[in-house]
Amino acid sequence: MIPQKKLYEWYLAHKRDLPFRKKKQAYPIWVSEVMLQQTRVNAMLPLYEAFIKRFPTPESLASAEEEEVLAHWKGLGYYSRARNLRKAAIFLVQNYNGSFPKDLDSVLKLPGIGNYTARAVLSIAYDLPLAVLDGNVKRVLSRYYGYRENILSSKADSELQKKADGFLNKEHPGDHNQAMMELGATICLPDSPKCLLCPLMDSCFARIHQLTSEIPLREKEKKQIQLSAEILVFWDKGNILLVREPKMRFLKEMFHLPYGFIGQIPAEAYEPTPFFLALKDIVIHPKPIGQFKHTITHHKMDFSVLTHQIKGVKEVEDLAKKFGVESKWVNLISLDTEFPSSLASKVKKFLLYLEV
């Protein structure tokens, strides 16, 4: 039996029962693929189901306010994905009557959609013969063909895409792509592959030559960057200041609590903004109320939370305007809705016990 057929039959027998596999509909498949870009399936599923319940169609997503979409994205991180998802939904409604286009070039023009996502949606929803290439598929193909190049290089992307195209089961492209991803996620694991359960074991180069621990080759991960930061909580009559600064290293385009990195700064990109420094000048005796740790990609951060009760908002709002920063005041209850980040939830735990 040819390897592609073995893989297909294995997938039909062993695939996980996931909600976005119930029907071949482009929109829910697209949402699931975007969510899974940086999130494991088990962590993503409850958030996916809540998101689809609130935004069941491209039209409902396109008509929603950005803040609400971000609030429903909370827990997934990398919020630019949610913004681009909404922008792409608006584009679909305006240009395709809310339908997902059926050709690769058109899909690649949508905001936030790259080669992998486009191919995944088109093959799974429409059975178009397009092979996908993500981290799991790269690992499977590298071991199967004995590919020795660093799989994180652009050269590997090109060469492995050709192998993926050649290995594609053109009779069942959508199921084949899901089978390759399923194989990488459940059998062809990075550290302990379950080779004896693999439908491709008889023709896998790495298994035959006992090289599964050496293939694939990956460059070393980026060195972790340690950072210290301060978050400023400005109070006025029970309301809290949120700002949106145009140039930030993190939390771009999002209303957030004012923050800045302090101490040893590894590069200019982490320097506290002039607005944050000016805001700190207003505070004479800030009240420290807690500390917590936070991680974003390879950044390990130690945050200190400082509070300050002001006697009127004009000085702060004038300062924001001076530096081209948007500002708004929100109550404590809505803090993590208006600022949909786990950072807000961590700060809120301290604020719940604070008398203001």
C-alpha angles and dihedrals in degrees: 000000000000115000094243091056092047089052092048093051091045090053094050090052100041110026117131118251101246125169096233090057094060095088135014095244119144099215100057090039090052093049091049093050092051092048092048094054092089104007136073118243097246093051093044101049102078091044091048093052092049091047094050091046091055096037105029096161139030088251093058091048093047093051095049124098115254092240091058092049090050090048090056089048092057112129095032098076125198090087094190085079091062093046092050091046090056092044090051091049089053089050091050092051093047097044109021104028088252095303123128110243119244103222129076098232093054093047092050089060091064115102114264097006118123134180096281097048093044093051093044095053095042095048097043098040100034104019092237112167097249121133119217128221120200132143094281093047092047090055094048094048094044092054095040095052098029092244108181104183123106102274093210092065126098088237089060091050091058097042096043091047088059090051090048090051091050093047095048118124098226093192091061107017096157094050090042093055092047090047092054091050091044091050091052093046098047110019114015092055123175099244107015111026115191094225096168090061095047119110089212097051096109093061102028111123095205094050094045092050095037093241101128090115091054099041127102102039114215129185116242115276119255114276111260115255118219116212137177120208144174126221116203119211109196115193129200120170092332095314127115129220119243123182138190113210120195097222116041132146090222137016092034116189091005129115105241144161110277109266139166138181117248138188118022109015114198096204143357091263089070097049113125111256122252088246093056091048091049090048090053090054089063091058113081102172110011116193114235110216105169152331134231142170125244134181130207114178105304095346118106110196135192110202127197116198117216126182132202130184111216129199100226136352101238097089092050095044092048089051091051092051091049091058096038093251123145116226139187138168123235134177123248094253093059096039097106091042094053090040101036100193134108085242089070092050092051092050093044091060089065094043095053090071096043122102112220 
